[in-house]
Amino acid sequence: MNGAESLVRTLVNGGVDLCFANPGTSEMHFVAALDRVPGMRCVLGLFEGVVTGAADGYFRMKGTPASTLLHLGPGLANGLANLHNAKKAHSGIINIVGQHAGYHIGFNAPLTSDIEGLARPMSSWVHTSQDAKSVAADGAAAIAAAKSSPAQIATLILPADTAWNEAAGIAALAPGQQHPSYSPQALETAAKILRGDGERTLLLITGSALTEQGLLLAERVAAKTGCTVMGPTFRPRMARGRGRFSIERIPYVIEQALSTLQKFRHIVLVEADDPIAFFAYPNKPSLLKPEGCDVHRMTAWGENSIAALEALASVLRAGTNDIVRQTQPELVKPTGPLNHTTIAQAIAYALPENAIVVDESISTGRGFFSATAAAAPHDWLQNMGGSIGFSTPVSIGAALACPDRKVFCMVGDGSAMYTIQSLWTQAREGLDVVTIVFANRIYQILRGEFDGVGAGEPGQRALDMMKIDRPTLDFVALARGMGVPGRAVRTADEFNNALAAAKVEPGPRLIEVQI
């Protein structure tokens, strides 16, 4: 076998059986190997940002890495924005990036670039294979890096001649890494704080602590100690909905965040980081905790937060009997005009059991959390890195990871245009994704940020850099052109009907919400 086939066989042997791809000339031997190696599913994306975002969504829902196949430096560069988001979410991904044959690089062909230099900012592990006989071992090392704790983005650069030359065979995988547990000293400190000053303590949780099990344990701790449990403004994945402990997130707007946090004298971090502002603003703080508030880390990313929370609940003698069940708002099927409230009510009413919500609604959806707390149990995924064009690709990966679950993708019109090619992949693969586009006809968040940074009143030229209404985007037509049925809605009743139909119809659907 050649190097490319040895790599594909090593990936499959290591449990990496899905490849999101946008290949070029240098990757053709890898593509050819897909016909010779059973067990590897390959999904084509028409833009590399779709490919990398899909790998992020797959990991978030499956918990194991997929691979990507990217064409040289420019192909990797096209995918970097969603690799940035994936890195912030601690997603495990294995990037296979083609490179010119070693003897060809010195001629400085048009696509020659510093691929390692491009890869390093978004990858925790970067390596270039030196010859065909080392490719399989390099692939095994990439798998180990991606599956480490915390998970990592691993980028393996594959020169064309290492792909086509004769290889040594499949590489054995290293033994699975022993995941770290947690620090007993950090847990003891957290327990002492919660016992002594629980009502002025914030338990700030993310990562594995936002699973249904983690939330139940946090609810027990809160009921026993009087502490407040919150999540960061953005989280990789969170269990939500009826019967689950509903927590608020730290507000995005600085003034609201400062007001929310001002009462706390202690913050206990469970995988989370210190609360900070998303951007710097004139005369506003970067750190959102109040003066005199002490921050204590109980667990870090990659540690066993479930075990730590179980131990904390045990030490505090916090049982389920201490819990007073939350009252949740009744689901309402709205009627009348579309606004932020009726949109949230319609979504909450329509979500089926075990749905996956991928949220890039940014401005429109900022207040959706309270309204959707009583929806059917679901998982909610958010953009951790802030680079837009995140949600439609992530929905692809989530749908492939969980083919028995309905995926609802919520996205603003401006964000949707970054990776609109995702619709084509959804159609080609027959994925059960409902894409809801909020057609504001403006980058609404930028209008608010213009005020937030104190830039004054925008003039016509400034407004032209925010509005996307000349010409008006027709998302129903865009979806149809890529094989996805779509419809536009202008009232809450129309939105209810569109959601009800999309919920029962298989395959991808698009709803344009004209606000």
C-alpha positions as CSV (number, residue, x, y, z in Angstrom):
1,M,0.0,0.0,0.0
2,N,1.1,3.6,-0.4
3,G,1.3,6.2,2.3
4,A,-2.2,7.6,1.7
5,E,-3.8,4.2,2.1
6,S,-1.7,3.4,5.2
7,L,-3.0,6.7,6.7
8,V,-6.6,6.0,5.9
9,R,-6.4,2.5,7.3
10,T,-4.7,3.8,10.5
11,L,-7.4,6.4,10.9
12,V,-10.2,3.8,10.6
13,N,-8.3,1.5,12.9
14,G,-8.2,4.3,15.4
15,G,-11.9,4.9,15.4
16,V,-11.8,7.9,13.0
17,D,-14.3,6.9,10.4
18,L,-15.6,10.2,9.1
19,C,-13.7,12.6,6.9
20,F,-15.0,16.1,5.9
21,A,-13.2,16.9,2.7
22,N,-12.4,19.6,0.2
23,P,-9.5,18.0,-1.7
24,G,-7.3,19.2,-4.5
25,T,-4.5,17.8,-6.7
26,S,-2.1,17.0,-3.8
27,E,-4.7,15.0,-2.0
28,M,-5.8,12.7,-4.9
29,H,-4.0,9.6,-3.5
30,F,-5.9,10.0,-0.2
31,V,-9.1,10.3,-2.2
32,A,-8.2,7.2,-4.2
33,A,-7.5,5.3,-1.0
34,L,-11.1,5.9,0.1
35,D,-12.2,3.5,-2.7
36,R,-9.8,0.8,-1.4
37,V,-10.4,1.1,2.3
38,P,-13.8,0.1,3.8
39,G,-15.1,2.0,6.8
40,M,-14.3,5.6,6.1
41,R,-17.3,7.9,5.2
42,C,-16.3,11.0,3.3
43,V,-18.5,14.1,3.2
44,L,-17.8,16.8,0.7
45,G,-17.9,20.5,1.6
46,L,-17.8,23.2,-1.1
47,F,-15.8,25.5,1.1
48,E,-13.2,24.7,3.7
49,G,-15.0,26.6,6.4
50,V,-17.9,24.2,6.0
51,V,-15.5,21.3,6.4
52,T,-13.8,22.5,9.6
53,G,-17.0,23.7,11.2
54,A,-18.7,20.3,10.5
55,A,-15.8,18.5,12.2
56,D,-16.3,20.8,15.3
57,G,-20.0,20.0,15.4
58,Y,-19.3,16.3,15.1
59,F,-17.0,16.2,18.0
60,R,-19.3,18.3,20.2
61,M,-22.1,15.7,19.8
62,K,-20.1,12.5,19.3
63,G,-17.2,13.1,21.7
64,T,-14.7,11.6,19.2
65,P,-12.8,13.3,16.5
66,A,-13.5,13.3,12.8
67,S,-10.8,14.1,10.2
68,T,-10.7,16.8,7.6
69,L,-9.0,16.8,4.2
70,L,-7.8,20.2,3.1
71,H,-5.8,21.4,0.0
72,L,-2.4,22.9,0.8
73,G,-2.0,26.2,2.7
74,P,-4.8,28.2,1.1
75,G,-7.3,25.4,1.7
76,L,-6.2,25.3,5.4
77,A,-6.4,29.1,5.5
78,N,-10.0,29.0,4.3
79,G,-10.9,26.7,7.2
80,L,-9.0,28.6,9.9
81,A,-12.0,30.7,11.2
82,N,-14.0,27.6,12.2
83,L,-10.9,25.9,13.5
84,H,-10.5,28.9,15.8
85,N,-14.1,28.4,17.0
86,A,-13.4,24.6,17.5
87,K,-10.2,25.3,19.4
88,K,-12.1,27.6,21.8
89,A,-14.6,24.9,22.3
90,H,-11.9,22.3,23.0
91,S,-13.0,20.1,20.1
92,G,-10.8,17.3,18.9
93,I,-10.2,17.3,15.1
94,I,-7.6,15.7,12.9
95,N,-6.7,17.8,9.9
96,I,-5.0,16.2,6.9
97,V,-3.5,18.9,4.8
98,G,-1.9,18.2,1.5
99,Q,1.5,19.6,0.6
100,H,3.6,19.7,-2.6
101,A,6.0,16.8,-3.1
102,G,9.2,17.4,-1.2
103,Y,11.3,17.8,-4.3
104,H,8.8,20.3,-5.7
105,I,8.7,22.8,-2.9
106,G,12.0,24.5,-3.7
107,F,10.6,25.7,-7.1
108,N,8.1,28.0,-5.3
109,A,5.1,26.9,-7.3
110,P,2.0,29.2,-7.0
111,L,0.4,27.3,-4.1
112,T,3.6,27.0,-2.1
113,S,3.2,28.4,1.5
114,D,4.2,27.9,5.1
115,I,1.6,25.4,6.0
116,E,3.0,24.7,9.5
117,G,3.0,28.4,10.2
118,L,-0.6,28.7,9.1
119,A,-1.6,25.7,11.2
120,R,0.1,26.5,14.5
121,P,-2.2,29.2,15.9
122,M,-5.3,27.0,15.6
123,S,-3.7,23.6,16.3
124,S,-2.1,22.2,19.4
125,W,-0.3,19.5,17.5
126,V,1.4,20.1,14.0
127,H,3.6,17.7,12.1
128,T,4.8,17.2,8.5
129,S,5.4,13.6,7.4
130,Q,8.9,13.1,6.2
131,D,8.5,10.0,4.1
132,A,5.8,7.4,3.1
133,K,7.0,4.8,5.7
134,S,6.4,7.2,8.6
135,V,2.9,8.4,7.5
136,A,0.9,5.8,9.4
137,A,2.9,6.4,12.6
138,D,2.3,10.1,12.2
139,G,-1.4,9.5,11.7
140,A,-1.5,7.4,14.9
141,A,0.2,10.3,16.8
142,A,-2.3,12.7,15.4
143,I,-5.2,10.5,16.7
144,A,-3.6,10.4,20.1
145,A,-3.2,14.2,20.2
146,A,-6.8,14.7,19.1
147,K,-8.1,12.3,21.7
148,S,-6.0,13.7,24.5
149,S,-7.6,15.3,27.6
150,P,-8.5,18.1,27.0
151,A,-9.1,17.2,23.3
152,Q,-6.9,19.0,20.7
153,I,-6.8,20.0,17.1
154,A,-4.1,18.0,15.4
155,T,-2.8,18.9,11.9
156,L,-0.9,16.4,9.9
157,I,0.7,17.8,6.7
158,L,1.0,15.2,4.0
159,P,3.5,15.9,1.1
160,A,2.2,14.4,-2.1
161,D,5.2,12.0,-2.5
162,T,4.7,10.6,1.0
163,A,1.1,9.8,-0.1
164,W,2.0,8.0,-3.3
165,N,5.2,6.2,-2.3
166,E,5.2,2.7,-0.8
167,A,4.4,2.6,2.9
168,A,5.2,0.2,5.7
169,G,1.6,-0.6,6.7
170,I,-0.9,0.3,9.4
171,A,0.6,1.9,12.6
172,A,-0.3,0.6,16.0
173,L,-2.1,3.1,18.2
174,A,-0.6,4.2,21.5
175,P,-2.5,3.1,24.6
176,G,-5.4,5.4,25.6
177,Q,-4.3,8.4,27.7
178,Q,-5.3,8.3,31.4
179,H,-7.5,11.3,31.8
180,P,-6.7,13.4,34.9
181,S,-9.3,13.4,37.7
182,Y,-9.4,16.6,39.8
183,S,-7.5,18.2,42.6
184,P,-8.7,17.2,46.1
185,Q,-7.2,20.4,47.5
186,A,-9.1,22.5,45.0
187,L,-12.3,20.6,45.9
188,E,-11.7,21.2,49.6
189,T,-11.2,24.9,49.1
190,A,-14.4,25.1,47.1
191,A,-16.4,23.2,49.8
192,K,-15.0,25.5,52.5
193,I,-16.1,28.6,50.5
194,L,-19.5,27.2,49.8
195,R,-20.1,26.2,53.4
196,G,-19.0,29.6,54.8
197,D,-20.4,32.1,52.2
198,G,-22.6,30.2,49.8
199,E,-25.1,33.0,49.2
200,R,-22.3,35.3,47.9
201,T,-20.7,32.6,45.8
202,L,-21.1,32.0,42.1
203,L,-20.5,28.5,40.8
204,L,-19.5,29.1,37.2
205,I,-19.7,25.9,35.2
206,T,-19.1,24.8,31.6
207,G,-17.8,21.9,29.6
208,S,-18.8,18.5,31.0
209,A,-20.5,20.2,34.0
210,L,-23.2,21.3,31.6
211,T,-24.4,17.8,30.8
212,E,-27.7,16.7,32.4
213,Q,-25.7,14.8,35.1
214,G,-23.4,17.8,35.8
215,L,-26.4,20.2,36.1
216,L,-28.2,17.9,38.5
217,L,-25.1,17.8,40.8
218,A,-24.7,21.6,40.6
219,E,-28.4,21.9,41.4
220,R,-27.9,19.8,44.6
221,V,-24.9,22.0,45.6
222,A,-26.9,25.2,45.0
223,A,-29.9,23.9,47.0
224,K,-27.7,23.0,50.0
225,T,-25.5,26.1,50.1
226,G,-27.6,28.9,48.6
227,C,-24.9,29.6,45.9
228,T,-25.8,30.8,42.4
229,V,-25.0,28.6,39.4
230,M,-24.4,30.2,36.1
231,G,-22.7,29.5,32.8
232,P,-20.4,31.7,30.7
233,T,-21.9,33.8,28.0
234,F,-21.1,31.1,25.4
235,R,-20.8,27.3,26.0
236,P,-19.8,24.4,23.7
237,R,-22.8,22.3,24.6
238,M,-25.5,22.5,27.3
239,A,-28.3,20.2,28.3
240,R,-31.5,22.2,28.6
241,G,-35.3,21.9,28.6
242,R,-38.1,20.6,30.7
243,G,-37.0,18.7,33.8
244,R,-33.4,19.9,33.7
245,F,-31.8,22.4,36.0
246,S,-32.2,25.8,34.2
247,I,-29.3,28.2,34.8
248,E,-28.7,31.7,33.4
249,R,-25.6,32.7,31.5
250,I,-23.4,35.8,32.2
251,P,-24.9,38.6,30.0
252,Y,-23.0,39.7,26.9
253,V,-23.6,43.4,27.5
254,I,-21.0,44.7,30.0
255,E,-23.4,46.8,32.0
256,Q,-25.7,43.9,32.5
257,A,-22.9,41.5,33.3
258,L,-21.5,43.9,36.0
259,S,-24.9,44.3,37.6
260,T,-25.4,40.5,37.6
261,L,-22.0,39.8,39.2
262,Q,-21.8,42.6,41.6
263,K,-23.2,40.7,44.6
264,F,-20.6,37.9,44.5
265,R,-17.5,37.7,46.8
266,H,-16.3,34.3,45.5
267,I,-16.4,32.7,42.1
268,V,-15.7,28.9,41.9
269,L,-14.7,27.8,38.4
270,V,-15.7,24.4,37.0
271,E,-13.9,24.3,33.7
272,A,-14.8,27.9,33.1
273,D,-12.5,30.9,33.0
274,D,-12.7,34.3,34.7
275,P,-15.6,36.2,33.4
276,I,-14.3,38.8,30.9
277,A,-15.8,41.2,28.4
278,F,-16.0,40.0,24.8
279,F,-14.4,43.2,23.6
280,A,-12.6,46.2,25.0
281,Y,-14.7,49.3,25.3
282,P,-13.6,52.9,26.3
283,N,-14.0,53.5,30.0
284,K,-15.3,50.0,30.7
285,P,-13.5,47.1,32.5
286,S,-12.2,44.0,30.8
287,L,-12.7,41.9,34.0
288,L,-16.3,41.6,34.9
289,K,-16.0,40.3,38.5
290,P,-16.5,43.0,41.2
291,E,-13.6,44.4,43.1
292,G,-12.7,42.2,46.0
293,C,-14.2,39.1,44.5
294,D,-11.9,36.1,44.8
295,V,-11.7,33.4,42.1
296,H,-11.0,29.8,42.9
297,R,-10.5,27.1,40.3
298,M,-12.1,23.7,41.2
299,T,-11.5,21.9,37.8
300,A,-9.9,22.8,34.5
301,W,-10.7,21.6,31.0
302,G,-9.9,17.9,30.6
303,E,-10.3,17.2,34.3
304,N,-13.2,15.0,35.6
305,S,-15.7,17.6,36.6
306,I,-18.5,15.1,37.1
307,A,-16.5,13.2,39.6
308,A,-15.5,16.5,41.3
309,L,-19.1,17.7,41.5
310,E,-20.1,14.3,42.9
311,A,-17.4,14.5,45.5
312,L,-18.4,18.1,46.3
313,A,-22.0,17.2,46.8
314,S,-21.0,14.3,49.0
315,V,-18.7,16.5,51.2
316,L,-21.5,19.1,51.5
317,R,-24.1,16.4,52.1
318,A,-26.1,17.9,49.3
319,G,-28.7,15.4,48.2
320,T,-31.7,15.4,45.9
321,N,-34.0,15.9,48.9
322,D,-32.6,19.5,49.2
323,I,-33.8,20.4,45.7
324,V,-36.8,22.6,45.3
325,R,-38.0,22.1,41.7
326,Q,-37.9,25.1,39.5
327,T,-41.1,26.6,38.2
328,Q,-40.9,26.8,34.5
329,P,-43.0,29.0,32.2
330,E,-45.9,27.4,30.3
331,L,-45.2,26.9,26.6
332,V,-47.1,29.3,24.5
333,K,-48.0,29.0,20.8
334,P,-47.8,32.7,19.8
335,T,-49.9,34.6,17.4
336,G,-49.7,38.0,15.7
337,P,-46.6,39.8,14.6
338,L,-43.0,38.5,14.7
339,N,-40.8,40.0,17.4
340,H,-38.1,38.6,19.6
341,T,-40.6,37.3,22.2
342,T,-42.9,35.6,19.7
343,I,-40.0,34.1,17.8
344,A,-38.6,32.5,21.0
345,Q,-42.1,31.3,22.1
346,A,-42.6,29.6,18.7
347,I,-39.2,27.9,18.8
348,A,-39.8,26.7,22.4
349,Y,-43.2,25.4,21.5
350,A,-42.0,23.5,18.4
351,L,-38.7,21.9,19.6
352,P,-39.2,18.1,19.6
353,E,-37.8,15.8,22.2
354,N,-34.1,15.4,22.1
355,A,-33.5,18.1,19.5
356,I,-30.1,19.8,19.0
357,V,-30.1,23.6,18.7
358,V,-27.1,25.2,17.1
359,D,-27.3,28.9,18.0
360,E,-25.7,31.7,16.0
361,S,-28.7,34.0,16.3
362,I,-26.5,36.6,18.0
363,S,-28.8,39.7,18.2
364,T,-32.2,38.2,17.7
365,G,-31.6,35.2,19.9
366,R,-29.9,36.9,22.8
367,G,-33.0,36.6,25.0
368,F,-34.1,33.1,23.9
369,F,-32.7,31.3,26.9
370,S,-35.5,32.1,29.4
371,A,-38.3,31.5,26.9
372,T,-36.9,28.1,25.9
373,A,-36.1,26.7,29.4
374,A,-39.4,24.8,29.4
375,A,-39.1,23.3,25.9
376,A,-38.7,19.6,25.4
377,P,-35.3,18.3,26.6
378,H,-32.6,19.3,24.1
379,D,-28.9,20.2,23.7
380,W,-27.9,23.8,22.9
381,L,-24.6,24.5,21.1
382,Q,-23.0,28.0,20.9
383,N,-20.1,29.8,19.1
384,M,-17.2,29.8,21.5
385,G,-14.7,31.7,19.3
386,G,-16.9,34.5,17.9
387,S,-15.9,33.9,14.3
388,I,-19.2,34.0,12.3
389,G,-20.2,31.4,9.8
390,F,-20.2,28.8,12.5
391,S,-23.7,27.4,12.9
392,T,-24.6,26.0,9.5
393,P,-21.4,23.9,9.2
394,V,-21.6,22.8,12.9
395,S,-25.2,21.6,12.2
396,I,-23.8,19.3,9.5
397,G,-21.5,17.6,12.0
398,A,-24.1,17.4,14.7
399,A,-26.6,15.8,12.3
400,L,-24.0,13.2,11.2
401,A,-23.0,12.5,14.8
402,C,-26.7,12.0,15.9
403,P,-28.7,10.9,12.8
404,D,-31.7,10.1,15.0
405,R,-32.0,13.6,16.3
406,K,-33.5,16.7,14.7
407,V,-31.1,19.7,14.4
408,F,-32.3,23.3,14.5
409,C,-29.8,25.8,13.3
410,M,-30.5,29.4,14.2
411,V,-28.5,32.0,12.3
412,G,-28.6,35.7,11.4
413,D,-28.6,36.6,7.7
414,G,-25.2,38.1,7.8
415,S,-23.6,35.1,9.5
416,A,-25.4,32.7,7.2
417,M,-23.8,34.2,4.1
418,Y,-20.3,33.2,5.3
419,T,-20.9,29.5,4.9
420,I,-24.1,29.3,2.9
421,Q,-22.6,26.4,1.0
422,S,-23.5,24.2,4.0
423,L,-27.0,23.9,2.6
424,W,-25.6,22.0,-0.4
425,T,-23.9,19.4,1.9
426,Q,-27.1,19.1,4.0
427,A,-29.0,18.3,0.8
428,R,-26.4,15.9,-0.6
429,E,-26.3,14.0,2.6
430,G,-30.0,14.2,3.3
431,L,-29.4,15.6,6.8
432,D,-32.3,16.3,9.2
433,V,-31.5,20.0,9.7
434,V,-33.9,22.9,10.0
435,T,-32.1,26.2,9.2
436,I,-33.8,29.2,10.6
437,V,-32.4,32.4,9.1
438,F,-33.3,35.7,10.9
439,A,-33.4,38.2,8.1
440,N,-32.6,41.5,9.8
441,R,-31.2,43.0,6.6
442,I,-28.4,44.4,8.7
443,Y,-25.4,43.2,10.8
444,Q,-27.6,44.2,13.8
445,I,-24.9,43.4,16.4
446,L,-22.5,45.9,14.7
447,R,-25.1,48.6,15.1
448,G,-25.2,48.0,18.8
449,E,-21.4,47.7,19.0
450,F,-21.0,51.1,17.2
451,D,-22.8,52.6,20.1
452,G,-21.0,50.5,22.7
453,V,-17.5,51.7,21.6
454,G,-18.7,55.3,21.7
455,A,-18.1,55.9,18.0
456,G,-21.0,58.4,17.9
457,E,-24.0,58.5,15.5
458,P,-23.3,56.5,12.4
459,G,-23.5,58.4,9.1
460,Q,-24.6,57.0,5.8
461,R,-21.2,55.5,4.9
462,A,-21.0,53.8,8.3
463,L,-24.5,52.4,8.0
464,D,-23.7,51.1,4.5
465,M,-21.0,48.9,6.1
466,M,-23.7,47.3,8.4
467,K,-26.7,47.0,6.2
468,I,-27.2,44.2,3.8
469,D,-30.3,45.3,2.0
470,R,-29.1,46.4,-1.4
471,P,-29.8,44.0,-2.9
472,T,-32.1,42.1,-0.5
473,L,-30.9,38.5,0.1
474,D,-33.5,35.9,-0.9
475,F,-32.6,32.9,1.3
476,V,-35.5,30.8,0.0
477,A,-34.1,31.1,-3.5
478,L,-30.5,30.5,-2.3
479,A,-31.7,27.3,-0.5
480,R,-33.6,26.1,-3.5
481,G,-30.6,26.6,-5.6
482,M,-28.6,24.2,-3.4
483,G,-31.4,21.6,-3.1
484,V,-33.0,22.6,0.2
485,P,-36.8,23.4,0.3
486,G,-37.5,26.7,1.9
487,R,-40.2,29.2,2.9
488,A,-40.4,32.7,4.2
489,V,-42.5,33.7,7.2
490,R,-43.7,37.2,8.2
491,T,-46.1,36.4,11.2
492,A,-45.9,34.2,14.3
493,D,-48.7,32.0,12.8
494,E,-46.8,31.4,9.6
495,F,-43.7,30.6,11.7
496,N,-45.6,28.1,13.8
497,N,-46.8,26.4,10.7
498,A,-43.4,26.3,9.1
499,L,-41.8,24.9,12.2
500,A,-44.5,22.3,12.6
501,A,-44.1,21.1,9.0
502,A,-40.2,21.1,9.2
503,K,-40.4,19.1,12.5
504,V,-42.1,16.1,10.8
505,E,-40.6,16.3,7.3
506,P,-37.3,14.4,6.9
507,G,-34.2,16.0,5.4
508,P,-33.1,19.6,5.3
509,R,-35.4,22.6,5.4
510,L,-34.9,26.4,5.6
511,I,-37.2,29.0,7.1
512,E,-36.5,32.7,6.4
513,V,-37.9,34.7,9.3
514,Q,-38.4,38.2,7.9
515,I,-38.2,40.6,10.8
